[in-house]
């Protein structure tokens, strides 16, 4: 695709599309709410005498992909020359992928618009800005991969030492006081033995569930026994 000459708008005439995003309610409560982002981009535009043409908002979308409706609409407007720059509060609002970030920067360069970030004080209309964005993206990806490697190593070490690394504790067991390993739960073990005795007597899974409930022996958390859970109890070695 032929590179289109950059739009050399004066700072006072720069038209900006702000992009804001949250993926979860927890994130919204941690200072990254849409309202907080909207306030920051407005303040940025006021400080830099830029025209805030619109705010594109994606709520409930992760940064794992660029396939987000508001972002797609914003990029289409930028490609059509309706604005000069895409503004985000922080680069991770735009993407967490170095590859996706690189693709966006290539597109911005070829179509003649810039990427701006409040937190990183970046403007990719300059060569220095593009360099810093790429470096930051690479460092962020390295940090995520390093955390993943450390987590995997820690889990492997715990497993090697016989410590429990799973999530849900199997029925019939409970965590030790330290919480790092499992031990038999006498009450649940008694339920398992009762279920196996009933199975040995020829009862169906449904009949076993009814018999256990009649004795006041209910699943963990209460409710009714499912045939799947009963099957796991009576067939486990």
C-alpha positions in Angstrom: 0.0 0.0 0.0 1.4 3.4 -1.0 2.3 5.6 1.9 0.1 8.6 2.1 1.7 11.9 3.1 1.3 12.7 6.8 -1.3 15.4 7.6 0.8 18.2 8.9 -1.9 19.9 11.0 -0.7 22.6 13.4 -1.0 21.5 17.0 -3.9 23.9 17.6 -5.8 22.3 14.7 -5.0 18.7 15.5 -8.2 16.5 15.5 -8.1 13.6 17.9 -10.1 10.5 18.3 -9.8 9.2 21.9 -10.1 5.4 22.4 -11.1 4.1 25.9 -11.5 0.5 27.1 -12.2 -1.7 30.1 -12.4 -5.4 30.0 -13.8 -6.2 33.5 -15.7 -4.6 36.4 -12.7 -5.2 38.6 -10.5 -3.2 36.2 -13.1 -0.4 36.2 -12.9 -0.3 40.0 -9.1 0.0 40.0 -8.8 3.4 38.5 -9.2 2.5 34.9 -12.9 3.2 34.6 -14.3 4.6 31.4 -15.1 7.8 33.3 -11.5 8.2 34.5 -10.1 7.6 31.0 -12.6 10.0 29.5 -11.5 12.7 32.0 -7.8 12.1 31.2 -8.1 12.3 27.4 -10.2 15.5 27.7 -7.5 17.0 30.0 -4.8 16.0 27.5 -6.6 17.6 24.6 -7.1 20.8 26.6 -3.4 20.9 27.6 -2.2 20.3 24.0 -4.8 22.5 22.4 -6.2 19.6 20.3 -9.8 19.1 19.1 -11.4 16.0 20.7 -13.4 14.9 17.7 -15.0 11.9 19.4 -14.5 9.3 22.1 -14.7 5.6 20.9 -15.6 3.3 23.8 -15.2 -0.5 24.1 -16.6 -1.8 27.4 -16.1 -5.5 28.3 -13.4 -6.2 25.6 -10.0 -7.5 26.4 -6.8 -6.4 24.7 -6.0 -9.9 23.4 -7.3 -9.0 19.9 -7.8 -5.8 17.9 -11.3 -7.1 16.8 -13.3 -4.6 18.9 -16.2 -2.6 17.4 -15.4 0.9 18.7 -11.7 0.5 17.8 -12.6 -0.6 14.3 -14.8 2.3 13.8 -12.2 4.7 15.1 -9.6 3.3 12.7 -11.9 3.6 9.8 -12.5 7.3 10.6 -8.7 7.8 10.8 -8.1 6.1 7.5 -10.8 8.3 5.9 -9.0 11.4 7.1 -11.6 12.4 9.7 -9.0 12.9 12.4 -5.2 13.2 12.8 -4.4 11.0 15.8 -5.7 8.2 18.0 -5.3 9.0 21.7 -5.3 6.5 24.5 -4.7 7.0 28.3 -2.2 4.1 28.2 -0.9 1.8 25.5 -2.4 -1.3 27.2 -5.8 0.2 26.6 -5.1 -0.1 22.9 -3.3 -3.5 22.9 -1.0 -5.7 24.9 0.5 -7.5 21.9 3.7 -6.2 20.4 2.7 -7.7 17.1 -0.6 -5.9 17.1 1.0 -2.7 18.2 3.5 -2.9 15.4 0.7 -3.5 12.9 -1.1 -0.4 14.2 2.0 1.7 13.9 2.6 0.6 10.4 -1.0 1.4 9.5 -0.8 4.8 11.2 2.4 5.7 9.3 1.0 4.6 5.9 -2.3 6.3 6.4 -0.9 9.5 7.8 -2.2 9.6 11.4 -0.5 9.3 14.8 -0.9 7.3 18.0 -0.8 9.3 21.2 -0.6 8.1 24.8 -1.2 10.1 27.9 0.7 7.9 30.4 3.7 7.3 28.3 3.8 10.9 26.9 4.1 9.5 23.4 3.4 10.9 19.9 4.2 8.6 17.0 4.1 11.5 14.6 7.8 11.7 15.4 10.5 9.1 14.8 11.5 9.2 18.5 7.9 8.6 19.5 7.7 5.5 17.2 11.0 4.2 18.6 9.9 4.5 22.2 6.5 2.9 21.5 8.2 -0.1 20.0 10.6 -0.4 22.8 7.9 -0.1 25.5 5.8 -2.7 23.7 8.7 -5.2 23.5 9.5 -4.6 27.2 5.9 -5.1 28.3 5.6 -8.4 26.3 8.9 -9.6 27.8 7.6 -8.8 31.3 4.4 -10.8 30.7 6.3 -13.8 29.4 8.8 -13.6 32.3 5.9 -13.6 34.8 4.4 -16.6 33.0 7.7 -18.5 33.2 8.2 -17.7 36.9 4.6 -18.9 37.6 5.1 -22.1 35.7 8.4 -22.8 37.5 6.9 -22.2 40.9 4.0 -24.5 40.1 6.4 -27.2 38.9 8.4 -26.8 42.1 5.3 -27.2 44.3 4.2 -30.3 42.4 7.7 -31.8 42.7 7.5 -31.3 46.5 4.1 -33.0 46.6 2.2 -29.8 47.3 -1.3 -29.3 45.9 -1.3 -27.0 42.9 -4.8 -27.6 41.6 -7.9 -25.4 41.9 -11.0 -27.2 43.2 -10.3 -29.7 46.0 -11.5 -33.2 45.0 -14.5 -34.6 47.0 -13.2 -36.6 49.9 -10.2 -34.4 50.5 -9.5 -31.1 52.2 -6.6 -28.7 52.4 -4.2 -29.0 55.3 -4.0 -26.2 57.8 -1.0 -24.8 55.8 -3.1 -25.0 52.6 -0.3 -26.3 50.5 -1.3 -30.0 50.4 -4.4 -32.2 50.8 -5.5 -34.7 53.4 -8.6 -37.0 53.7 -11.8 -35.4 54.9 -13.4 -38.0 57.3 -17.0 -36.8 56.8 -16.7 -36.9 53.0 -14.9 -40.2 53.0 -17.8 -41.6 55.0 -20.2 -40.4 52.2 -18.0 -42.1 49.6 -18.0 -45.4 51.5 -21.8 -45.2 51.9 -22.2 -44.5 48.2 -20.0 -47.5 47.2 -21.8 -49.8 49.6 -25.1 -48.8 48.0 -23.7 -49.3 44.5 -22.4 -52.8 45.5 -25.9 -53.6 46.7 -27.1 -53.0 43.1 -28.7 -49.6 43.4 -28.7 -47.2 40.4 -27.0 -43.8 40.6 -30.3 -42.0 41.0 -31.4 -44.4 43.8 -28.0 -43.9 45.5 -28.5 -40.1 45.4 -32.0 -40.4 47.0 -30.7 -42.8 49.7 -27.9 -40.5 50.6 -30.2 -37.5 50.7 -32.6 -39.4 53.0 -29.7 -39.9 55.4 -28.9 -36.2 55.3 -25.7 -36.9 53.3 -25.6 -34.1 50.7 -23.0 -32.9 48.2 -20.5 -30.3 49.2 -22.4 -27.0 49.3 -25.8 -28.8 49.6 -28.3 -29.3 46.8 -29.0 -32.6 45.0 -26.5 -35.3 43.9 -25.9 -35.4 40.2 -25.4 -38.7 38.4 -22.0 -37.5 37.2 -20.7 -36.7 40.7 -22.1 -39.9 42.1 -20.4 -41.9 39.3 -17.1 -40.2 40.1 -17.5 -41.2 43.7 -18.4 -44.9 43.3 -16.0 -45.5 40.4 -12.9 -43.8 41.8 -10.1 -46.1 42.8 
